[in-house]
């Protein structure tokens, strides 16, 4: 008769397991202290996001948002997988047979501990009131902790062998990659959501700009509270206008219901030829300076978050990691948001903005590039040039800036140096308001500022400003945004201003073209440097425009050209672009 299987591990294995379990308990204690310490540090640092995001210019905005959420989810999963593993190992059993009960107990204990740590960390980072994690965080914490606990407890049950641990972790990675791939694929769709293309007319643009000018929170008194009413139509016009400036095929639709907001958005991923479709409905409110969204429906592609999970986790604090620091005043200026049927009423107070902090935040988020140092080097070079030259003109300034960019490019990036040259020209020849977006730039003495202000392009001072500011907008954003801002400026001028000017539009588009050609690629950047340094005439980068209609009142502009997008307007815009394309400075 064979011997019965012993119910305990051999003595030497039990000693090894006991040692590992003690080490796991010490590690668990240190890890929890470290995790809470990290949360406390985040609280002291005003909740700065743990991972700086980089915006990919050609990536649809919806994809950028999903990637941002995915990174945060991966960060949470890793933290609580390790927490669960340590807890499972600390509570694991060295016995065979009945050990499954201790494994299950350790899993439950680990998950409870992880939720306590997660809620505490959330409270430390974001301050009172301490609220449950978001729905996504709940799922991530649950899966991470349960999996980690099971790995830790069963590893101890197996005797703490590294071979077993390696196989389990390899299996975990394979399963995670498979699950992530499956979720990613199910979240993508072959077809976009059926969202009607919203047309934003000249009148729409003017109305929206004037609406926000009339309700500028920076103009309020310190204790003054006022209210702005915005319709569902205006919200969708704003969304369409904003998305038109973002690269990619993006559409969004907002429906204002009684106490609820419904959002539908779609964006195309060209590489995969698939669409990211998002549908969500929920209530939107303010709470102690935070914008709070309580969803009742959330779908990403064919994936749907169970409504019971929303009840468990409570509301979402929108962009909660970025509501502290420089953007906090924007949220704190909101007093209340009341959502009605196709209308929203926003009560708000005075807004005070620290431009330097906003700039730093935009840099951290990847929206702006930190070019302060190379731009200031260009500014100093141009100031020195102006001090040594009795009379300066546009071509000399551009040639001086690009000569310096070429010299600096010997040590590195030609695109970066050209971007810096363009921003320095916009600051000195265009408008000093470029400065807050770039950083602490040297300010020229009054007499030199006057000299720079006298530089003309095609014998027009205003064309110098239009050209250089549009070039800077191309550097800050993208080509479509720069062109759109130029058109908007002329539309506003036609409505009681100086009148719509096709000549100004010519200067806007020529400046945009210069920046585009000079920063499109490293090869184009080097070629543009050589071309300009070899000898530049202003006619190489700015065509003649004396024959173009200017000073058109709105009635005349609408009647004769059909407004922006009208047949005669389009015909003249094609002519403007033809003149620019034929310039020697922009030929490949």
C-alpha positions in Angstrom: 0.0 0.0 0.0 1.5 3.3 -1.0 2.1 6.1 1.4 -0.5 8.9 1.5 0.5 12.3 0.1 1.6 14.5 2.9 -0.6 17.5 3.5 2.3 19.9 4.0 5.3 20.9 2.0 8.7 19.4 3.0 10.3 21.2 5.9 13.0 22.9 3.8 10.4 24.2 1.3 8.2 25.5 4.2 11.1 27.4 5.6 11.8 28.9 2.2 8.1 29.8 1.7 8.0 31.3 5.2 10.9 33.5 4.4 9.4 34.7 1.1 6.1 35.4 2.9 7.8 37.5 5.5 9.7 39.4 2.8 6.4 39.9 0.9 4.8 41.4 4.1 7.7 43.8 4.5 7.4 44.7 0.8 3.7 45.1 1.1 4.1 47.5 4.0 6.8 49.6 2.2 4.8 49.6 -1.0 1.6 50.9 0.6 3.6 53.6 2.4 5.3 54.5 -0.9 1.9 54.5 -2.8 0.3 56.8 -0.2 3.5 58.9 -0.1 3.3 59.3 -3.9 -0.4 60.4 -3.6 0.6 62.9 -0.9 3.3 64.3 -3.2 0.8 64.6 -6.0 -1.5 66.5 -3.6 1.4 68.9 -2.6 2.2 69.3 -6.3 -1.5 70.3 -7.0 -2.4 67.1 -8.7 0.0 67.3 -11.7 -0.6 64.3 -14.0 1.8 61.4 -13.3 2.5 61.1 -17.0 3.1 64.0 -19.4 1.1 63.5 -22.6 2.4 64.3 -26.0 -0.1 65.4 -28.6 0.4 63.8 -32.0 -0.5 66.4 -34.5 -1.9 64.0 -37.2 -3.8 61.9 -34.7 -7.5 62.4 -34.4 -8.5 64.2 -31.2 -10.7 61.3 -30.0 -7.8 58.9 -30.4 -5.5 61.2 -28.4 -8.1 61.2 -25.6 -8.5 57.4 -25.7 -4.7 57.0 -25.6 -4.5 59.4 -22.7 -7.1 57.4 -20.8 -5.3 54.1 -21.8 -2.0 55.3 -20.4 -3.6 56.3 -17.1 -5.4 52.9 -16.9 -2.2 51.0 -17.6 -0.5 53.0 -14.9 -3.3 52.1 -12.4 -3.2 48.5 -13.5 0.5 48.1 -12.9 0.4 49.7 -9.5 -2.5 47.6 -8.2 -1.3 44.4 -9.8 1.9 44.7 -7.8 -0.1 45.6 -4.7 -2.4 42.6 -5.2 0.7 40.3 -5.7 2.3 41.4 -2.5 -0.9 41.0 -0.5 -1.5 37.6 -2.0 2.0 36.5 -1.2 1.9 37.9 2.3 -1.3 36.0 3.1 -0.4 32.9 1.1 -0.5 29.4 2.5 2.3 26.8 2.6 -0.3 24.0 2.8 -1.7 21.8 0.1 -5.3 20.9 -0.1 -7.2 23.4 2.0 -4.9 26.2 0.8 -7.5 27.2 -1.8 -9.6 28.8 0.9 -6.6 30.8 2.1 -5.9 31.8 -1.5 -9.5 33.1 -1.9 -9.3 34.9 1.5 -6.1 36.6 0.5 -7.6 37.7 -2.8 -10.5 39.3 -1.0 -8.3 40.9 1.6 -6.0 42.2 -1.1 -8.8 43.7 -3.1 -10.4 45.4 0.0 -7.0 46.8 0.9 -6.4 48.0 -2.7 -9.7 49.8 -2.8 -9.0 51.5 0.5 -5.6 52.6 -0.8 -7.1 53.8 -4.1 -9.8 55.9 -2.4 -7.3 57.3 0.0 -4.8 58.2 -2.7 -7.6 59.7 -4.8 -8.5 61.9 -1.8 -5.0 63.0 -1.2 -4.4 63.9 -4.8 -7.6 65.8 -5.4 -8.5 66.9 -1.8 -11.8 66.7 0.0 -14.4 65.5 -0.5 -12.9 62.0 -0.9 -14.8 60.3 -3.7 -14.7 56.8 -5.2 -12.5 56.2 -8.2 -13.9 56.7 -11.7 -15.7 53.7 -13.4 -12.6 52.9 -15.5 -10.4 53.0 -12.4 -12.8 50.6 -10.6 -12.5 48.1 -13.4 -8.8 48.5 -13.7 -8.2 48.2 -9.9 -10.5 45.2 -9.7 -8.8 43.3 -12.5 -5.3 44.3 -11.4 -5.8 43.4 -7.7 -7.6 40.2 -8.3 -5.1 39.0 -10.8 -2.2 40.1 -8.7 -3.6 38.5 -5.6 -4.2 35.2 -7.3 -0.6 35.2 -8.7 0.9 36.1 -5.3 -1.2 33.5 -3.3 -0.7 30.7 -5.8 3.0 31.4 -6.1 3.4 31.0 -2.4 1.3 27.9 -2.5 3.6 26.4 -5.2 6.6 26.9 -2.9 7.8 30.3 -4.2 9.7 28.9 -7.2 10.9 31.4 -9.7 10.2 29.1 -12.7 6.5 29.0 -11.8 6.4 32.7 -11.3 8.0 33.3 -14.6 5.5 31.1 -16.4 2.6 32.8 -14.7 3.9 36.3 -15.5 4.4 35.3 -19.1 0.9 34.0 -19.2 -0.3 37.2 -17.7 1.4 39.3 -20.3 0.0 37.1 -23.2 -3.5 37.4 -21.8 -3.2 41.1 -21.2 -1.9 41.7 -24.7 -4.7 39.6 -26.1 -7.3 41.3 -24.0 -6.0 44.8 -24.9 -5.9 43.9 -28.6 -9.4 42.5 -28.5 -10.7 45.6 -26.6 -8.9 47.9 -29.0 -10.3 46.1 -32.0 -13.9 46.0 -30.6 -13.7 49.7 -29.8 -13.0 50.5 -33.5 -15.7 50.6 -36.1 -15.6 50.2 -39.9 -18.1 53.1 -40.3 -18.3 56.5 -38.6 -21.3 57.6 -36.5 -24.0 59.2 -38.6 -23.3 62.8 -37.6 -24.5 65.6 -39.8 -21.8 68.0 -41.1 -22.4 71.3 -39.3 -21.8 74.4 -41.5 -20.3 77.4 -39.7 -21.2 80.5 -41.6 -19.7 84.0 -41.4 -22.7 85.2 -39.4 -22.2 82.2 -37.0 -18.6 83.0 -36.4 -19.3 86.7 -35.7 -22.1 85.8 -33.4 -20.0 83.4 -31.4 -17.0 85.7 -31.2 -19.2 88.6 -30.0 -21.0 86.3 -27.5 -17.7 85.5 -25.8 -16.5 89.1 -26.0 -19.6 90.3 -24.3 -19.2 87.7 -21.6 -15.4 87.9 -21.0 -14.9 86.8 -17.3 -11.7 88.8 -17.2 -13.6 92.1 -17.3 -15.8 91.4 -14.2 -15.3 93.0 -10.9 -13.8 90.8 -8.1 -17.2 89.8 -6.5 -19.3 90.1 -9.6 -21.3 87.1 -10.8 -23.0 87.1 -14.1 -24.7 84.6 -16.4 -24.4 83.5 -20.0 -27.0 81.5 -22.0 -25.8 79.3 -24.8 -28.0 77.3 -27.1 -27.5 73.7 -28.3 -27.0 75.1 -31.8 -24.2 77.4 -30.7 -22.5 74.5 -28.8 -22.5 72.4 -32.0 -21.3 75.4 -34.1 -18.4 75.8 -31.7 -17.6 72.1 -31.8 -17.7 72.1 -35.6 -15.6 75.2 -35.8 -13.0 73.8 -33.4 -12.8 70.4 -35.0 -12.3 72.0 -38.4 -9.0 73.3 -37.1 -7.8 69.9 -35.9 -6.1 67.5 -38.4 -8.1 64.4 -39.3 -11.7 63.5 -40.0 -13.5 64.4 -36.8 -17.1 65.1 -36.0 -19.1 65.7 -32.8 -22.7 66.3 -31.9 -24.0 67.6 -28.5 -27.6 67.4 -27.4 -28.8 69.4 -24.4 -31.6 67.6 -22.7 -33.4 68.4 -19.4 -30.6 68.1 -16.8 -28.5 65.9 -19.1 -26.0 66.2 -21.9 -25.7 63.7 -24.7 -22.5 63.5 -26.7 -21.7 61.6 -29.9 -18.2 61.9 -31.5 -16.3 60.1 -34.2 -12.7 60.3 -35.5 -10.9 58.4 -38.2 -7.6 56.6 -37.8 -6.0 56.7 -41.3 -3.4 54.0 -40.7 -6.1 51.4 -39.7 -8.9 52.8 -41.8 -11.2 52.5 -38.8 -13.2 54.9 -36.7 -13.3 55.6 -33.0 -16.9 56.2 -32.1 -17.9 57.5 -28.7 -21.5 57.9 -27.3 -22.2 59.1 -23.8 -25.2 60.6 -21.9 -25.1 62.0 -18.4 -25.6 65.0 -16.1 -23.0 67.9 -16.0 -22.7 70.0 -12.9 -20.1 72.0 -11.0 -18.9 71.0 -7.5 -16.6 73.2 -5.5 -14.7 74.5 -8.5 -14.7 71.1 -10.4 -16.7 70.1 -13.4 -18.5 66.9 -12.6 -20.0 64.5 -15.1 -22.3 61.6 -13.9 -22.7 59.3 -16.9 -25.7 57.0 -17.4 -24.5 55.6 -20.7 -20.9 55.2 -22.2 -20.1 53.4 -25.4 -16.8 53.1 -27.2 -17.4 51.4 -30.5 -19.2 48.1 -29.7 -18.0 48.2 -26.1 -20.5 49.4 -23.5 -19.8 50.2 -19.8 -22.5 48.6 -17.6 -24.7 51.2 -16.0 -24.4 49.4 -12.6 -20.7 50.3 -12.6 -21.6 54.0 -12.8 -23.8 53.6 -9.7 -20.9 51.9 -7.9 -18.2 54.5 -8.7 -20.1 57.7 -8.6 -19.5 60.8 -10.9 -16.5 61.5 -13.0 -14.5 64.6 -12.3 -13.6 65.8 -15.9 -9.9 66.2 -16.5 -9.5 65.9 -12.7 -5.7 65.7 -13.0 -5.5 69.0 -14.8 -8.1 70.9 -12.8 -5.4 72.0 -10.3 -2.6 74.5 -10.9 -2.8 77.1 -13.7 -6.2 75.9 -15.1 -7.9 75.8 -11.7 -9.1 79.5 -12.0 -11.0 78.6 -15.2 -13.0 76.0 -13.3 -13.3 78.0 -10.1 -14.8 80.9 -12.1 -17.8 78.7 -12.8 -20.6 79.1 -10.2 -23.1 76.8 -11.7 -24.2 75.1 -14.9 -27.9 74.5 -15.6 -28.8 72.2 -18.5 -32.2 72.7 -20.0 -34.0 71.6 -23.1 -31.6 72.7 -26.0 -30.1 75.5 -23.8 -27.5 75.8 -21.1 -27.1 78.6 -18.5 -23.6 79.2 -17.1 -23.1 81.4 -14.0 -19.5 82.6 -13.6 -17.4 85.1 -11.7 -14.2 87.0 -12.4 -11.3 85.1 -14.0 -7.7 85.9 -13.4 -5.2 84.1 -15.6 -1.4 83.6 -15.0 -0.3 83.4 -18.7 3.1 82.0 -17.7 1.5 79.1 -15.8 -1.0 78.4 -18.6 1.9 78.3 -21.1 3.8 75.9 -18.9 0.8 73.6 -18.6 0.3 73.6 -22.4 3.9 72.6 -22.8 3.5 69.8 -20.2 0.5 68.6 -22.1 2.4 68.6 -25.4 0.1 71.3 -27.0 3.0 73.8 -27.1 6.7 73.3 -27.7 9.1 74.9 -25.3 11.1 77.2 -27.7 11.9 80.0 -25.2 15.7 79.6 -25.4 16.2 79.3 -29.2 13.6 82.1 -29.8 15.3 84.4 -27.4 18.6 83.7 -29.0 17.0 84.8 -32.3 15.5 87.9 -30.7 19.0 88.9 -29.3 20.5 88.4 -32.8 17.8 90.5 -34.5 18.1 93.3 -31.8 21.9 93.4 -32.4 21.3 93.5 -36.1 18.9 96.5 -35.8 21.4 98.3 -33.5 24.1 98.1 -36.1 22.0 98.9 -39.2 20.8 102.4 -39.8 17.7 101.4 -41.8 16.2 97.9 -41.8 13.7 96.4 -44.1 11.6 93.2 -44.2 13.9 91.1 -46.4 17.0 92.0 -44.3 15.2 90.9 -41.1 14.1 87.6 -42.6 17.5 86.9 -44.1 19.2 87.7 -40.8 16.9 85.4 -38.8 17.4 82.5 -41.3 21.1 83.0 -41.5 21.3 82.6 -37.7 19.0 79.6 -37.9 21.3 78.0 -40.5 24.3 78.6 -38.3 22.5 77.1 -35.3 21.4 74.1 -37.4 24.9 72.9 -37.6 24.5 71.6 -34.1 21.1 70.1 -34.6 17.5 70.5 -35.7 16.9 72.8 -38.7 13.1 72.7 -38.3 13.4 73.8 -34.7 15.7 76.7 -35.6 13.3 77.8 -38.4 10.4 77.7 -36.0 12.4 79.9 -33.6 13.3 82.3 -36.4 9.6 82.7 -37.4 8.5 83.3 -33.8 11.2 85.9 -33.2 10.1 87.8 -36.4 6.5 87.6 -35.3 7.4 89.1 -31.9 9.6 91.9 -33.2 7.8 92.7 -36.5 4.3 91.5 -35.8 3.0 92.1 -32.3 4.5 91.8 -28.7 1.5 89.7 -27.7 3.4 86.7 -29.1 5.7 86.9 -26.1 3.4 85.2 -23.5 3.1 82.1 -25.7 6.9 81.8 -26.1 8.3 82.8 -22.7 10.6 85.4 -21.2 11.9 87.1 -24.3 14.3 90.1 -24.3 12.4 93.4 -24.9 14.0 95.8 -27.3 14.6 99.5 -26.2 11.8 101.9 -27.2 13.8 103.3 -30.1 14.5 99.9 -31.5 10.9 98.8 -31.0 9.9 101.9 -33.1 12.4 100.9 -35.8 10.9 97.3 -35.9 7.4 98.8 -36.0 8.4 100.8 -39.1 9.3 97.7 -41.2 6.9 97.4 -44.2 6.1 94.6 -46.6 5.2 95.6 -50.1 5.1 99.1 -48.7 2.4 98.1 -46.2 3.0 98.0 -42.4 -0.2 96.1 -41.8 0.9 93.4 -44.3 4.1 92.9 -42.2 1.9 92.1 -39.2 -0.5 89.9 -41.1 2.4 87.9 -42.7 4.5 87.4 -39.5 1.6 86.6 -37.1 0.0 84.1 -39.6 3.5 82.5 -39.9 3.6 82.2 -36.0 0.1 80.7 -35.9 1.3 78.0 -38.3 4.2 77.3 -35.9 2.0 77.2 -32.9 -0.8 75.1 -34.4 -1.3 73.9 -37.9 -1.9 75.2 -41.4 -5.7 75.1 -41.4 -5.8 77.0 -38.1 -3.6 79.7 -39.3 -5.6 80.2 -42.5 -8.9 80.1 -40.6 -7.8 82.8 -38.1 -6.8 85.1 -41.0 -10.3 84.6 -42.6 -12.0 85.3 -39.3 -10.1 88.5 -38.8 -11.3 89.8 -42.2 -14.9 88.7 -41.5 -14.9 90.6 -38.2 -13.4 93.7 -39.9 -16.2 93.6 -42.5 -18.7 93.9 -39.7 -18.2 97.5 -38.7 -14.4 97.3 -38.7 -12.0 98.3 -41.4 -13.8 96.1 -44.0 -13.0 92.8 -45.5 -9.6 92.9 -47.2 -8.4 90.3 -49.8 -5.0 92.0 -49.6 -4.7 91.2 -45.9 -5.9 87.7 -46.7 -3.1 87.5 -49.3 -0.5 88.4 -46.6 -2.0 85.9 -44.1 -1.8 83.0 -46.6 1.7 84.0 -47.8 3.0 84.1 -44.2 1.4 80.7 -43.5 3.1 79.3 -46.6 6.5 80.5 -45.5 6.2 78.8 -42.1 4.8 75.7 -43.7 7.6 75.4 -46.2 10.3 76.2 -43.7 9.1 73.6 -41.1 7.4 70.9 -43.2 10.4 68.5 -42.9 14.1 68.6 -42.1 15.0 68.6 -45.8 12.6 71.4 -46.6 13.9 73.4 -43.6 17.5 73.2 -44.8 16.5 74.0 -48.4 14.5 77.1 -47.2 17.5 78.3 -45.1 19.8 78.0 -48.2 17.3 79.8 -50.4 16.8 82.7 -48.1 20.4 83.1 -47.1 21.6 83.1 -50.7 19.6 86.3 -51.3 16.0 87.3 -50.6 13.7 89.9 -52.1 10.3 90.5 -50.5 8.7 89.6 -53.8 10.1 86.1 -53.4 7.7 85.4 -50.4 4.9 88.0 -50.9 3.2 88.5 -54.2 1.7 91.8 -55.4 -1.8 92.5 -54.2 -2.5 96.1 -55.0 -5.3 95.1 -57.3 -7.2 93.0 -54.7 -10.5 94.4 -53.3 -10.1 95.9 -49.8 -12.3 97.7 -47.2 -15.4 95.8 -48.2 -18.4 96.5 -45.9 -20.3 93.4 -44.9 -23.3 94.1 -47.2 -21.0 94.6 -50.2 -18.9 91.5 -49.3 -22.0 89.4 -49.1 -23.6 90.8 -52.2 -20.6 90.8 -54.6 -18.7 87.8 -53.3 -21.3 85.7 -51.6 -19.5 85.8 -48.2 -16.9 83.3 -47.2 -17.3 80.2 -49.4 -19.3 82.1 -52.0 -18.6 81.5 -55.7 -16.8 84.9 -56.3 -15.0 84.6 -53.0 -13.7 81.1 -53.9 -12.7 82.3 -57.3 -10.5 85.1 -55.9 -9.1 82.8 -53.2 -7.9 80.4 -55.9 -6.2 83.4 -57.6 -4.5 84.4 -54.4 -3.2 80.9 -53.8 -2.0 80.7 -57.4 0.0 83.9 -56.9 1.6 82.5 -53.8 2.4 79.1 -55.3 4.3 80.8 -58.2 6.7 82.7 -56.0 10.3 81.7 -56.3 10.7 81.4 -52.5 8.2 78.6 -52.2 9.1 76.4 -55.2 10.5 73.0 -54.3 
